[in-house]
């Protein structure tokens, strides 16, 4: 019997990992083509799925690091979580940042030049009313979810005034 094919998304964080992270809810029987593994049960988004069989007591790796040990047999495609993963002692290699790679930086960092009103005047952030701040944040963030987080976390502090340009 052939397994259903799917475009379910998973992410492998490191080549040495024993698990992948589900980006979508995974249901039993779904074939994950990138791993050539069939899902063995319901796996919520953001949770781990074993990509190979793991024997009890064997180390389980995520990020290329040991995150725990199998407390019972784990089949390829099974959900990996607290019901089958336990902590244990092991020798740690404290080699710091051996996999670190330089990041790409913007040639010119983004700046905030103030909010431009309809009459052409530029105003500072703290001079703007709520609607003007909302429009500026939506344009800057490009994402409604990021916008909501920014708007909810913003607090007016007098000390912040020097961060915003004025004209």
Secondary structure, DSSP 8 states (H G I E B T S, - for coil): ----B----EE-SSTT-SEEEESS-B-TT-EETTTTEE--S-B-TT-EEESS-B-TT-EEEETTEEEEEESS-B-TT-EESTTTEE---------TTTT-------SS------EE-TTS-EE-GGGS-HHHHHHHHHHHH-SHHHHHHHHHH----GGGGGGS---
